[in-house]
Amino acid sequence: MILLRSHIGSALRASRIAQGRTLRDVAKSARVSLGYLSEVERGQKEASSELLNSICNALQISLGEVLLIVSAQVRTHEAPTLTVVDDAA
């Protein structure tokens, strides 16, 4: 099963780590608790659109960029649909 919150959290964490920033720093900039941001990054909490936007602003990335990353991850995890073709027909 694909959980969007897991992919969103993973994308946010990857961005934060790439910037060399701490969880505490981003939480402070986004005006959310450190614990809540940690839960969002681990995919344990589903952030509201307002909170997600605030975290993206703190990371200086667009929400669209995060959604593109998540979209690509979801596509790779989706099971392909196979169609059986009967050559005898």
N, CA, C and O atoms as a MOPAC input file, in Angstrom:
PM7 MOZYME 1SCF
protein

 N      0.84400 1    -1.17600 1     0.00000 1
 C      0.00000 1     0.00000 1     0.00000 1
 C      0.89300 1     1.24400 1     0.00000 1
 O      1.89700 1     1.31600 1     0.70800 1
 N      0.49400 1     2.21200 1    -0.81200 1
 C      1.24600 1     3.45900 1    -0.92400 1
 C      0.65800 1     4.47200 1     0.04700 1
 O     -0.53100 1     4.78400 1    -0.01700 1
 N      1.49400 1     4.98300 1     0.94600 1
 C      1.07100 1     6.02900 1     1.87100 1
 C      1.73300 1     7.33600 1     1.45600 1
 O      2.95400 1     7.47700 1     1.52300 1
 N      0.91600 1     8.28200 1     1.03000 1
 C      1.46400 1     9.56900 1     0.59500 1
 C      2.24500 1    10.23900 1     1.70900 1
 O      3.27600 1    10.86300 1     1.46100 1
 N      1.75700 1    10.11200 1     2.94200 1
 C      2.44600 1    10.79100 1     4.04300 1
 C      3.87500 1    10.28300 1     4.20700 1
 O      4.75600 1    11.04500 1     4.60600 1
 N      4.12000 1     9.00400 1     3.90400 1
 C      5.47900 1     8.46400 1     3.98900 1
 C      6.37700 1     9.07200 1     2.92300 1
 O      7.52100 1     9.43500 1     3.19600 1
 N      5.85400 1     9.18000 1     1.71100 1
 C      6.64700 1     9.75400 1     0.62000 1
 C      6.86200 1    11.24600 1     0.81500 1
 O      7.94500 1    11.75700 1     0.52800 1
 N      5.85800 1    11.94300 1     1.29400 1
 C      6.00400 1    13.38000 1     1.56500 1
 C      7.05100 1    13.59400 1     2.65200 1
 O      7.93100 1    14.44400 1     2.51600 1
 N      6.95300 1    12.82700 1     3.72000 1
 C      7.92300 1    12.94100 1     4.80700 1
 C      9.33700 1    12.65900 1     4.34500 1
 O     10.27900 1    13.35100 1     4.73200 1
 N      9.47800 1    11.63800 1     3.51500 1
 C     10.79200 1    11.27700 1     2.98800 1
 C     11.37400 1    12.40200 1     2.13100 1
 O     12.56500 1    12.69800 1     2.21700 1
 N     10.54000 1    13.01900 1     1.31300 1
 C     10.99300 1    14.12600 1     0.45500 1
 C     11.40700 1    15.33400 1     1.29900 1
 O     12.40600 1    15.99000 1     1.00300 1
 N     10.64200 1    15.62000 1     2.34400 1
 C     10.97900 1    16.74800 1     3.22100 1
 C     12.29000 1    16.48700 1     3.96000 1
 O     13.14700 1    17.36500 1     4.06000 1
 N     12.43300 1    15.27500 1     4.47300 1
 C     13.65600 1    14.92600 1     5.20400 1
 C     14.87300 1    14.99500 1     4.28000 1
 O     15.91500 1    15.52600 1     4.66500 1
 N     14.74500 1    14.46300 1     3.06800 1
 C     15.85700 1    14.49100 1     2.11600 1
 C     16.26800 1    15.92400 1     1.80300 1
 O     17.45800 1    16.22400 1     1.70400 1
 N     15.29900 1    16.79600 1     1.64900 1
 C     15.58600 1    18.20600 1     1.37700 1
 C     16.30200 1    18.85300 1     2.55900 1
 O     17.27700 1    19.58400 1     2.38500 1
 N     15.80800 1    18.57500 1     3.75400 1
 C     16.43000 1    19.14900 1     4.95800 1
 C     17.87000 1    18.68400 1     5.10900 1
 O     18.76300 1    19.48300 1     5.39100 1
 N     18.08800 1    17.39200 1     4.92200 1
 C     19.43200 1    16.82700 1     5.06400 1
 C     20.36800 1    17.36500 1     3.98300 1
 O     21.53200 1    17.66100 1     4.25400 1
 N     19.85400 1    17.48900 1     2.75300 1
 C     20.66600 1    18.03200 1     1.65600 1
 C     21.12000 1    19.46200 1     1.95400 1
 O     22.18700 1    19.89200 1     1.51700 1
 N     20.29600 1    20.18300 1     2.69900 1
 C     20.63400 1    21.56000 1     3.06400 1
 C     21.53100 1    21.62200 1     4.30100 1
 O     22.01000 1    22.69400 1     4.67200 1
 N     21.75400 1    20.48300 1     4.92800 1
 C     22.59000 1    20.44000 1     6.12700 1
 C     21.93700 1    21.10300 1     7.33200 1
 O     22.62200 1    21.62000 1     8.21400 1
 N     20.61800 1    21.08300 1     7.36200 1
 C     19.88700 1    21.75400 1     8.45500 1
 C     19.38700 1    20.73100 1     9.46300 1
 O     19.16600 1    19.56400 1     9.14000 1
 N     19.22000 1    21.19400 1    10.66800 1
 C     18.72900 1    20.32000 1    11.73400 1
 C     17.20400 1    20.35000 1    11.76600 1
 O     16.56100 1    21.27500 1    11.26800 1
 N     16.66600 1    19.32400 1    12.35900 1
 C     15.22400 1    19.24800 1    12.56300 1
 C     14.75500 1    20.44600 1    13.39300 1
 O     13.71800 1    21.04700 1    13.10900 1
 N     15.52500 1    20.77600 1    14.40800 1
 C     15.19700 1    21.90200 1    15.29200 1
 C     15.13600 1    23.22000 1    14.51900 1
 O     14.22400 1    24.02200 1    14.71700 1
 N     16.10700 1    23.43300 1    13.64500 1
 C     16.16100 1    24.66700 1    12.85900 1
 C     14.94000 1    24.80600 1    11.95100 1
 O     14.32000 1    25.86800 1    11.89500 1
 N     14.59800 1    23.73400 1    11.24400 1
 C     13.45900 1    23.78300 1    10.32100 1
 C     12.15200 1    23.91700 1    11.08900 1
 O     11.26300 1    24.66000 1    10.67400 1
 N     12.02800 1    23.21100 1    12.19400 1
 C     10.81300 1    23.30300 1    13.01400 1
 C     10.60900 1    24.74000 1    13.50000 1
 O      9.49200 1    25.25900 1    13.47700 1
 N     11.67200 1    25.35900 1    13.92900 1
 C     11.58400 1    26.74800 1    14.39900 1
 C     11.16900 1    27.68000 1    13.26700 1
 O     10.30500 1    28.53800 1    13.44900 1
 N     11.78600 1    27.51100 1    12.09700 1
 C     11.45200 1    28.35900 1    10.94600 1
 C     10.01400 1    28.15100 1    10.47600 1
 O      9.34500 1    29.09300 1    10.05200 1
 N      9.54600 1    26.89600 1    10.55900 1
 C      8.19200 1    26.57000 1    10.10900 1
 C      7.14400 1    26.84100 1    11.18800 1
 O      5.94300 1    26.77200 1    10.92700 1
 N      7.60300 1    27.14800 1    12.39500 1
 C      6.72000 1    27.40100 1    13.54200 1
 C      5.86000 1    26.18900 1    13.88300 1
 O      4.65700 1    26.29700 1    14.12100 1
 N      6.52200 1    25.02800 1    13.89900 1
 C      5.87300 1    23.79300 1    14.34700 1
 C      6.77200 1    23.15900 1    15.40600 1
 O      7.96200 1    23.46400 1    15.49200 1
 N      6.19700 1    22.29000 1    16.19200 1
 C      7.02100 1    21.64300 1    17.21700 1
 C      7.99800 1    20.68000 1    16.56000 1
 O      7.72200 1    20.11400 1    15.50300 1
 N      9.12400 1    20.51000 1    17.19400 1
 C     10.14400 1    19.60800 1    16.70700 1
 C      9.58700 1    18.18500 1    16.61100 1
 O      9.83300 1    17.48600 1    15.62900 1
 N      8.84400 1    17.76100 1    17.62300 1
 C      8.26100 1    16.42600 1    17.63800 1
 C      7.29300 1    16.20000 1    16.49600 1
 O      7.28600 1    15.13400 1    15.88000 1
 N      6.47900 1    17.20000 1    16.21200 1
 C      5.50300 1    17.06500 1    15.12900 1
 C      6.20700 1    16.97800 1    13.78100 1
 O      5.85000 1    16.14600 1    12.94600 1
 N      7.19900 1    17.82600 1    13.56500 1
 C      7.94600 1    17.79000 1    12.30800 1
 C      8.63400 1    16.43500 1    12.15200 1
 O      8.66200 1    15.87400 1    11.05700 1
 N      9.17500 1    15.92300 1    13.21900 1
 C      9.80800 1    14.60400 1    13.17800 1
 C      8.80600 1    13.53600 1    12.75900 1
 O      9.12400 1    12.66300 1    11.95100 1
 N      7.60300 1    13.60300 1    13.30400 1
 C      6.56900 1    12.63100 1    12.95200 1
 C      6.14300 1    12.77000 1    11.48300 1
 O      5.87000 1    11.77300 1    10.81300 1
 N      6.08900 1    14.00200 1    10.99600 1
 C      5.75100 1    14.22800 1     9.58700 1
 C      6.84200 1    13.62800 1     8.70200 1
 O      6.53900 1    12.95100 1     7.71900 1
 N      8.09000 1    13.86800 1     9.04000 1
 C      9.20400 1    13.34100 1     8.24900 1
 C      9.22500 1    11.81400 1     8.24600 1
 O      9.60500 1    11.20500 1     7.24600 1
 N      8.82800 1    11.20000 1     9.33600 1
 C      8.82000 1     9.73600 1     9.42900 1
 C      7.54500 1     9.11400 1     8.86800 1
 O      7.39300 1     7.89300 1     8.86900 1
 N      6.62900 1     9.95900 1     8.38900 1
 C      5.39500 1     9.45900 1     7.79900 1
 C      4.37900 1     8.99600 1     8.81800 1
 O      3.45800 1     8.25100 1     8.48100 1
 N      4.53100 1     9.43000 1    10.07100 1
 C      3.60300 1     9.03200 1    11.12600 1
 C      2.43700 1     9.99900 1    11.26400 1
 O      1.38300 1     9.63200 1    11.78400 1
 N      2.61500 1    11.21300 1    10.81000 1
 C      1.55100 1    12.22200 1    10.82200 1
 C      1.35000 1    12.75000 1     9.41400 1
 O      2.30000 1    12.91400 1     8.64800 1
 N      0.09900 1    13.01200 1     9.09200 1
 C     -0.22500 1    13.59400 1     7.80100 1
 C     -0.42300 1    15.09400 1     7.99600 1
 O     -1.35200 1    15.52900 1     8.67600 1
 N      0.45900 1    15.86800 1     7.39400 1
 C      0.42200 1    17.31600 1     7.57200 1
 C     -0.71900 1    17.93200 1     6.76600 1
 O     -1.00700 1    17.50400 1     5.64800 1
 N     -1.36000 1    18.93700 1     7.34600 1
 C     -2.37200 1    19.69900 1     6.60800 1
 C     -1.66700 1    20.47200 1     5.50100 1
 O     -0.44500 1    20.62100 1     5.52500 1
 N     -2.42400 1    20.95700 1     4.54300 1
 C     -1.82500 1    21.72200 1     3.45000 1
 C     -1.15000 1    22.99500 1     3.97600 1
 O     -0.11100 1    23.40900 1     3.46100 1
 N     -1.73700 1    23.60200 1     4.99200 1
 C     -1.14100 1    24.81200 1     5.57400 1
 C      0.19600 1    24.49700 1     6.23100 1
 O      1.16700 1    25.23300 1     6.05600 1
 N      0.24600 1    23.40600 1     6.98500 1
 C      1.47900 1    23.01700 1     7.66300 1
 C      2.53600 1    22.59800 1     6.64500 1
 O      3.70800 1    22.95100 1     6.77500 1
 N      2.11700 1    21.85100 1     5.64400 1
 C      3.03900 1    21.41700 1     4.61000 1
 C      3.63700 1    22.62700 1     3.88900 1
 O      4.83200 1    22.64800 1     3.59700 1
 N      2.82300 1    23.61200 1     3.60800 1
 C      3.30300 1    24.84000 1     2.97400 1
 C      4.29300 1    25.57400 1     3.86800 1
 O      5.29300 1    26.10700 1     3.38600 1
 N      4.02000 1    25.60500 1     5.15700 1
 C      4.91400 1    26.25300 1     6.10700 1
 C      6.27600 1    25.55000 1     6.16800 1
 O      7.31600 1    26.20400 1     6.23600 1
 N      6.25900 1    24.22200 1     6.14400 1
 C      7.50800 1    23.45400 1     6.16600 1
 C      8.28800 1    23.69000 1     4.87100 1
 O      9.50400 1    23.87700 1     4.89900 1
 N      7.58800 1    23.68100 1     3.75000 1
 C      8.23700 1    23.94100 1     2.45900 1
 C      8.86300 1    25.33400 1     2.44300 1
 O      9.98700 1    25.50200 1     1.96900 1
 N      8.15600 1    26.32000 1     2.95100 1
 C      8.70900 1    27.67800 1     3.01700 1
 C      9.95600 1    27.71500 1     3.88500 1
 O     10.93600 1    28.37700 1     3.54300 1
 N      9.92400 1    27.00900 1     5.00300 1
 C     11.08700 1    26.96200 1     5.88900 1
 C     12.27500 1    26.30800 1     5.18800 1
 O     13.42400 1    26.68100 1     5.42700 1
 N     12.00100 1    25.34400 1     4.33200 1
 C     13.05900 1    24.65600 1     3.58900 1
 C     13.41900 1    25.37600 1     2.28200 1
 O     14.34200 1    24.97200 1     1.57400 1
 N     12.68500 1    26.43600 1     1.97800 1
 C     12.88200 1    27.22300 1     0.75800 1
 C     12.76500 1    26.35400 1    -0.49200 1
 O     13.56800 1    26.45900 1    -1.42000 1
 N     11.74100 1    25.49100 1    -0.49200 1
 C     11.39300 1    24.68900 1    -1.66300 1
 C      9.90100 1    24.87700 1    -1.90700 1
 O      9.14300 1    25.19800 1    -0.99100 1
 N      9.49800 1    24.67600 1    -3.13400 1
 C      8.08200 1    24.85000 1    -3.42400 1
 C      7.32000 1    23.57100 1    -3.11900 1
 O      7.86200 1    22.46800 1    -3.17900 1
 N      6.06300 1    23.75000 1    -2.79500 1
 C      5.19100 1    22.60400 1    -2.57300 1
 C      5.10200 1    21.78300 1    -3.85500 1
 O      5.04800 1    20.55400 1    -3.80300 1
 N      5.08500 1    22.45300 1    -5.00100 1
 C      5.04800 1    21.76300 1    -6.28600 1
 C      6.24500 1    20.85100 1    -6.48500 1
 O      6.11400 1    19.75000 1    -7.01900 1
 N      7.41100 1    21.31200 1    -6.05600 1
 C      8.63000 1    20.50200 1    -6.17400 1
 C      8.51600 1    19.23100 1    -5.32600 1
 O      8.88400 1    18.14300 1    -5.76900 1
 N      8.00800 1    19.38100 1    -4.12000 1
 C      7.81700 1    18.22200 1    -3.24100 1
 C      6.81700 1    17.25500 1    -3.87100 1
 O      7.03100 1    16.04300 1    -3.85800 1
 N      5.74300 1    17.78200 1    -4.41600 1
 C      4.72700 1    16.92300 1    -5.01800 1
 C      5.24900 1    16.20600 1    -6.26500 1
 O      4.84100 1    15.07800 1    -6.54200 1
 N      6.13600 1    16.84200 1    -7.01100 1
 C      6.74800 1    16.17400 1    -8.16700 1
 C      7.61800 1    15.00000 1    -7.71400 1
 O      7.59200 1    13.93000 1    -8.32200 1
 N      8.37700 1    15.20600 1    -6.66000 1
 C      9.22300 1    14.14000 1    -6.11000 1
 C      8.34400 1    12.98600 1    -5.63200 1
 O      8.62000 1    11.82100 1    -5.91500 1
 N      7.29200 1    13.32500 1    -4.91000 1
 C      6.37800 1    12.30700 1    -4.38500 1
 C      5.69000 1    11.56400 1    -5.52500 1
 O      5.53400 1    10.34400 1    -5.47200 1
 N      5.28400 1    12.29200 1    -6.54600 1
 C      4.63100 1    11.67600 1    -7.69400 1
 C      5.54300 1    10.63800 1    -8.35300 1
 O      5.09400 1     9.54700 1    -8.70400 1
 N      6.80800 1    10.97600 1    -8.51700 1
 C      7.76800 1    10.04700 1    -9.12000 1
 C      7.95100 1     8.81000 1    -8.23800 1
 O      8.04800 1     7.69300 1    -8.74700 1
 N      7.99700 1     9.00700 1    -6.92100 1
 C      8.15300 1     7.87700 1    -6.00000 1
 C      6.93400 1     6.96400 1    -6.05400 1
 O      7.07500 1     5.74100 1    -6.04800 1
 N      5.76000 1     7.53900 1    -6.10700 1
 C      4.52900 1     6.74600 1    -6.14500 1
 C      4.48700 1     5.92300 1    -7.43200 1
 O      4.12700 1     4.74600 1    -7.40800 1
 N      4.85600 1     6.54100 1    -8.55300 1
 C      4.85100 1     5.81900 1    -9.82100 1
 C      5.76000 1     4.59800 1    -9.77500 1
 O      5.41200 1     3.55300 1   -10.32300 1
 N      6.91000 1     4.71100 1    -9.13700 1
 C      7.83800 1     3.57900 1    -9.08200 1
 C      7.34600 1     2.47600 1    -8.14300 1
 O      7.75000 1     1.32100 1    -8.28100 1
 N      6.48200 1     2.81900 1    -7.19600 1
 C      5.97400 1     1.82800 1    -6.25200 1
 C      4.64900 1     1.20400 1    -6.66500 1
 O      4.20800 1     0.21500 1    -6.07800 1
 N      4.02300 1     1.78300 1    -7.66800 1
 C      2.75400 1     1.22500 1    -8.13500 1
 C      3.01700 1    -0.06500 1    -8.89900 1
 O      3.96500 1    -0.16400 1    -9.67700 1
 N      2.17500 1    -1.02800 1    -8.66500 1
 C      2.30600 1    -2.29700 1    -9.37900 1
 C      1.85000 1    -2.11600 1   -10.82200 1
 O      0.81000 1    -1.50700 1   -11.07600 1
 N      2.62100 1    -2.64200 1   -11.76100 1
 C      2.19400 1    -2.52300 1   -13.16500 1
 C      0.94500 1    -3.37700 1   -13.41500 1
 O      0.75100 1    -4.42600 1   -12.80200 1
 N      0.12400 1    -2.90000 1   -14.31800 1
 C     -1.07700 1    -3.64400 1   -14.69400 1
 C     -0.75300 1    -4.45600 1   -15.94200 1
 O     -0.36900 1    -3.90300 1   -16.97300 1
 N     -0.91100 1    -5.76100 1   -15.84000 1
 C     -0.61300 1    -6.63900 1   -16.96500 1
 C     -1.90700 1    -7.07100 1   -17.62700 1
 O     -2.90600 1    -7.33600 1   -16.95800 1
 N     -1.87600 1    -7.13800 1   -18.93000 1
 C     -3.02400 1    -7.58500 1   -19.69500 1
 C     -2.65700 1    -8.86400 1   -20.42100 1
 O     -1.64400 1    -8.91700 1   -21.11800 1
 N     -3.47200 1    -9.89200 1   -20.26100 1
 C     -3.22400 1   -11.15700 1   -20.94000 1
 C     -3.95400 1   -11.12100 1   -22.28400 1
 O     -5.15600 1   -10.86900 1   -22.35100 1
 N     -3.20700 1   -11.37700 1   -23.33200 1
 C     -3.75600 1   -11.39000 1   -24.67500 1
 C     -3.82500 1   -12.84000 1   -25.13000 1
 O     -2.82500 1   -13.55600 1   -25.09500 1
 N     -4.98400 1   -13.26100 1   -25.54900 1
 C     -5.18100 1   -14.63500 1   -26.00800 1
 C     -4.95300 1   -14.67500 1   -27.52400 1
 O     -5.77800 1   -14.19400 1   -28.30100 1
 N     -3.82300 1   -15.25600 1   -27.92400 1
 C     -3.49300 1   -15.34400 1   -29.35600 1
 C     -4.40800 1   -16.32000 1   -30.09500 1
 O     -4.52700 1   -16.23700 1   -31.31700 1
 N     -5.05600 1   -17.23900 1   -29.38100 1
 C     -5.91200 1   -18.24500 1   -30.02100 1
 C     -7.24300 1   -17.64800 1   -30.48500 1
 O     -7.92500 1   -18.23900 1   -31.32200 1
 N     -7.60200 1   -16.52700 1   -29.97000 1
 C     -8.90400 1   -15.94100 1   -30.31700 1
 C     -8.91500 1   -15.26100 1   -31.64100 1
 O     -9.94600 1   -14.72800 1   -32.05300 1

